[in-house]
Amino acid sequence: MVTTYTLIAEEAAPQTTQGDGQQPGGSPYGLLVMMVVIFGVFYLLLIRPQRKKEKQRQQDRETMLKNLKKSDHVMTIGGIHGVVASVTEDEVVIKVDEKNDTRLRMGRDAISRVVTEDGQSAGEGEKLGELPEAKK
């Protein structure tokens, strides 16, 4: 009975080194290689696609600001909705009130998005795969 407990205790005790001085479980570089592999997988699956999406959003925004024209319905980064009254190279004048003819002059970068008549971003339905008739 005592022999059984002694054998179990010897098997449960941590092994320090093998006869040749190496740690049991393999090479000491194994952990380093595994960490590099994990970082590579994270880069390929998470970081790289996110950078691609961000770059595409930036290009879409630049295209939207470049194609901004009179009579477009827009929303500013502050949430103000209006209609573009005039566009210069780096400024936009938007009309926010038809009744009082209130206009705001702001930088072109202050435009967040071009919206449709119902307040939805232009092109949003196409991105989601929805048809405009389905929203009735």
N, C-alpha and C positions, 0 to 999 in steps of 0.2 A: 504494500500500500504506500509506504513512504517512497519507494522507488518510482512509483507512478507519478507522484507529485514532483519529484526531483526532475524527471524527464520532461514534464510539462513546463516547469519553470525554466529549464535550460532552453527549450524550444521557443519560449515566449520572450526570452531576454534578447535585446538588440545585439546584432553582430557588429563588431567594430571594424575589423579588416580581415581580408583573406590572407592566405599565406604569402602572396606576392606583394602585399601592401596596398592593393586597390580596394576601393569601396565596393561592397556587394551591390549589384544592380547595374553595373556597366561603367561606361566611360564618364569622367567628370565633365566632359564636353557635351554630353547628351542633353543636359538641361539647357545649355546655351543654344544648341541646335533646335531644340523644341520651341524655345522662346522666339527664335528667328522665324520658324515655320508659322507659329501662331500669329506673329505680327504680319507676315506676308499674307496670310489668309484674311486677316482683318483689313489690310490695305486693299486687297483685290475685291472683297465683298462689301466693304462699307465706305472707305475713304475715297477711293477712285470714282465710284458712281456718284457720290455726293458732289465731288468737284465738277464732274461733267454736267450734272443738273444745274449747279450754280452758274457755271459758265454759259449754259444755254439760256437760263433766265436773264442773265446780264445782256446777252446778245438780243433776246426778244425785247427787253426794255429799251435798249438803244434803237432798235428798229421802230418800236412804237413811238418814241420821242422824235425820231427823224421823220416819220410819216404823219405827224400831227398836222391837222389842217383846220381851217375855219369850219364851223358848224359841228365839230365833233363834240359829243357829250363826254365829259371827263370827270374824274374824281381826283382831288389833290391828296397829298400825303397827310394832310390835316383832316380829311374827310369831307371837304367842301365839294359839292356837286355844282357843275356849271356847264356852259356851252362856250366853246372857244370862239372869241370874237376876232382876234388877230394873233398872228404868230410871227415873231422875228427869229433871228438866229439863236438868241439865248433867252428871250422873254416871251411869255404868253399872256394875253389878256383874256380873262374869262368873264362871261356875263353870268352873274349868279341870281339876279332878280329881273324878270322881264318888266314888271309893273313900274319899278323905280329906275330902271336901267342902271342897276348897280354893277360895276365892273371891278375886277381885281387884277392887278398887274403882278406877275410873279415869274420867277425863274422857270425855265423849261424843265429842270430837274424836279420841280415841286409837283409835277403831274404824276400821279400814281398809276392810273390806268384809264383807258378809254372804255366807256360803258355804253350799253345799248339803252333804248328808251325805257325798258323795265328795270334798269338799275344793275343788270348783270354785266360782268366783264365781257367785252367783245371777244368772241371766239371761245368762251368758256364751255359752251354746250358741245362744240366739236371736240374739245379735249376730253370731255367726259363720255363721249359717244352718245349723247342725247340729241334727239331731234327737237327743233324749236316748237313744232306742233304738239309734242308730248307734254309740254308744260302748261297747257290750258286747263 
